[in-house]
Amino acid sequence: MKANRLFTLLLLILIISTVIISCSDDSTTATRGSGIERPYEPWVFRSVLDQNPRMITLALNNKLWAAYRTTTGGLYKAWRGEVLFDGPVYTNNHGPQPMTIGDAYVQNDDKSVWKLTDMDGIEIPSTFQYKGHKVVEDKAVLMYEISDNTTPSLVRIEEEVETVESEVGDMIFQRKFTTSNLPVGKQIVLSTSASSIVTIENVNTNGKLTNVIETEVKK
């Protein structure tokens, strides 16, 4: 039996940062991103998903889909598979709702994922709001706002979500974050997890990665 490793990535501290999570066993370099044929139209859509309300799903390509909670801006799942569209809107069946099908590379159950802290990591009371999405040059961009409850400041975050192909043909899940109006002396913390990652070298970021818990599992 082959031993794999399951990594849980708890905190990514992002100011203007890029997170690339490889969904393969090899550490590789991305070669292309735009122009990928989308497996479903519309390829960005809102729905109930896996009995979770207010989800946004991105059909990135036929090997990788991703879904986010609009209530928290957190990545719910990235998986290889598709969505089973069932329910009144899709099949006139009353009761069922869209469900994910396939193996998950990443799955999060965290309810609170975005935080505002000072430079010592002390959390500042804040309020998160999902502000919708846009498609720029065939890439999906999710938009968030974090209000500092102690001051009038309002931090804006844009997350570009895409899948790119490595030199050897493996798929890489890529998340790019851009912030604006971040006050001096404060930072943004993203709490998330990643599974099915064989080595920590397969996770790359130009932000600060902390509190990595590594658990070995057998496949």
N, C-alpha and C positions, 0 to 999 in steps of 0.2 A: 504493500500500500504506500502511496506517495504522501509524504507529510507536507501540508500547506500551512501557511500562517494567516491568521485573521487579525488584522490591525484595526483597532478602534481609535480614531483620531478625534480627540475631544475638543481641542481648542485651536482655531486658526485665527491669529490676530492680523487683520487686514487693514491697510490704509489705502494704498493703491496697489493691488496685488493680483497675481494670477495663480490659480490652483489648477494643476493638471494631474488627474488621477488616471493612471493607465489600467485598463481592464484586461491586460495580458500578463503573461508570465515573464516577459522580457522588458528590460528597461530600454526604451526606444526613443527615437526623435520624430516629431510630427513633421509631415511633408506637405499636407494640404488640408484645407478646412472648408472653403466655400465651394459651391457647385455640387454638393452631395445631393443625390436624388432622395427626396423625402418619401417615406413609405405610405403616407396617409395625407389626405387633404380634407379639411385644413390641418396643417401639421402642428399648429399651436392652438389648443382649445381648452375651455373650462368645462368641468363636469364634476359630478360625484365620482369618486374612484376608490375601489376597495372599501366601500361604505364610509369613506371620508368625504365630507362636504367641502366645497369651495377649493377644489384642486385645479391646478393648471398643468397640462401634459404637453410634452414636446416630443414629436415623432422625429427624432434626429436622423436616423437612417434605419435600414432593415436589421441592423445588429444592435442598436442601442436606442432605447426610449428613456425619458426622464420625466418625473412628476414632482411638483412642489406644492406645499401648503401655502395658499395665499394669506391665511390667517397669521402665519409667522414668518413667511419668506424662507422657510427651511426646505432643503431637499428631502423629499419623502422617499423616493426610490429612483435608482437608475438600473435598468435591467435589459437583458437580451430577450426579446420576445415581442409582444404586441399587447393591445388592449382588446378584450372581448366586449364588444358594444352590444349591450342588452338593456332592455327597459323601454318605457313608453315612447321616449324620443326616437329610439333607433329601431325597435322591432315590434312596437305596440304591445309588448308584454308588460303587465303591471307587476311591480315588485322588484325584479332584478335591476341592477345598476351596472355600469361599466366596471370591469375587473381586469387587473393586470395578469398576463400570462407569460411565464418564462422565469429564468433564473436571475436573481437580483445580484448585481455587483455591489450596490450600496442600498441600505435601507435604514431609515432613521425614524424613531418614534418620539424624538425630543419635541416638546411643546414650545419651548423658548430657546431660540437659537441665536438671535442677534442681541448683543449687549453693547452698551457704551461704558467705558471705564476711564479712569485716569491713568497716568503713565506707570503707576504702581500696581495696576490691576484691580483697583477697588471699583466696584460697580457703581455707576451713577444712575439714579432713577430715570427711566426713559420709556417712551411709548413707540411701538413699531406700527407702521402702516404700509400695506401693499398698495402701490400706485398704478398697477397695470403693467402692460408689456407693449413692446414695439418690435417690428422687424426691420433691421437695418442691414442692407446688402445681403439679404437672405439669411441673416443670423438673428436669433431671438434674443431680446434684451429684456430682462425683468427689472422693474423699477420699485425701489423701496424708499421710505423715509423713516428716520429715527429722531424723535423729538426729545431734547434734553428737558426733563421736567423741572430742573433747577434754574434754567436760564431760557431766554427766548430762542436759542440756537436750534436750527433744524438741519440735520445731516442727510444728504441724499446719496443713495447707493444705486448703481446700475450693475447688473450681473448679466454678462453675455454668456450664453450656454451653447456649446457646440461639440461635435465629435470630429476628430481629425484622424487621419490614417498615418501609421508609422511607416518607416522605410521597409519594414517586412510585412506590412499588410495588417497589423493589429490595430484595433480601435482604441483611441484614447479619449476619455471624457474630460473636457476642458471647461473650466469656469473662470471667467475674467471679471474682476471687480474693479469698479471705478467709483471713487467717492468725491463729493464736493461739500464745501461748507463745514469741514471737520475742524473744530476749534483747536487752537494750539494747546497742548497739554492733555489732549484726550485721544483715545483710540477706540477702534471698533473691534469687537471680539465675535467671532463666529464659532459656534459649537456644532460639530458635525461628526459623522463616523464614516468609515469606509471598510468594507469587507471584501474577501476574495482578492486581497492584495498580497502577493507572495513575499515581496521585499519592500522595505520602507523607501528604498531608492526609487520605487515606481510612483511615489508621490512627490511632486515638485511644486514649490511655491516661492515667490519672492517676498511673501509676508513672513511673519514669525510663527512657527509651528511649535506648540507646547503641549505638555500633558499627553504624550502618546502612550497608550496602553497596548501592549502587544500580547496576544494569546495564540499559542500554537494549537492547531486543530488538525485532525487527520481526515483526508478525503478518500 
